[in-house]
Amino acid sequence: MNTGILIIAHAPLASALRASVLHVFPDVSSGILAMDVPANESPELTYSNVKVLMDQLNSTQILVLTDVFGATPCNVAQKVVDGLHSRIVAGVNLPMLLRTVNYRHESLDVLVARALAGGTQSIMQVAVTAPQNQSRKPHDLNHHDHSQ
């Protein structure tokens, strides 16, 4: 059975992440739900909405991905997950989410490890110069790679 994935984040991040994932994996829409937490929503209302969404996932394993540790989405998730059949990973980003969707058939322990790896391995500084194996054409020598 596939692990259900619930994204809880400040509005509109959760829905945007879900939409991005469904662009790549359109067949997983029922296994991934998103909850955008509005700035003025009470933690109690967020809690009840999260409970409803977790029930809608109808899965024996649920991975909850939140945006910021210590913020309302994560704090509410901590009250809902049990640590056995459901887990939380904070700091969600698109590469993390793509990795979890791709491996959602694996155990919850393995999926948490893959989420952490997908999120951290995707963070890198990107060079602004052409890679060493791509030389510039003569007419590009005075061209700067930035906008003004």
RAMOKA-V288502 format. One line per field, one symbol per residue. psi: psi as a letter, one per 40 degrees, with the letter a starting at -180 (. if undefined). burial: I if it has 24 or more other C-alpha atoms within 12 Angstrom, else O. Layout:
psi->???
burial->???
This chain:
psi->iihihhhhihhfddddddddddddgeeedeehiihhhidehidddddddddddddddfiehhhhhidhheidddddddedieedeiihhifhidddddddddfeeiidddddddddddddeehihhieiiidehiiideedehhfii.
burial->OIIIIIIIIIOOIIIIIIOOIIOOOOOIOOIIIIIIIOOOOOOOOIIOIIIOIIOOIOIOIIIIIIIIOOOIIIIIIIOIIOOOOIIIIIIIIIIIIIIIIIIIIOIIIOIIIIIIOIIOOOOOOOOOOOOOOOOOOOOOOOOOOOOO
